Amino acid sequence: MTAYTERISPSLDKRIPAALVAAFLLQTAGALFWAGSAAQRISTLERTVADDQAAIERVAVMQEQIATIRTQLDRMENKLDRMDGEQPTRSSP
């Protein structure tokens, strides 16, 4: 019976083929390259967002300044309208 069990159980080779090692190394190198390029893209996007945020803040400040200028312009127009109404009309002789 021992001869029968010896024939049935396959003998496994404990060596790793060179192609398998090369495939693992290539996959690892590809993953590292992909991670590096992804980190660079993320860094670029973060800089772009920071620049856009600064522009948004400048636009908000300009909107406040324009609102103030409009208020002042409305006051000046109202004063001119009142002054125009206060002047006596000259009648022709």
Buried (B, 14 or more C-beta within 10 A) or exposed (E): EEEEEEEEEEEEEEEEEEEEEEEEEEEEEEEEEEEEEEEEEEEEEEEEEEEEEEEEEEEEEEEEEEEEEEEEEEEEEEEEEEEEEEEEEEEEE
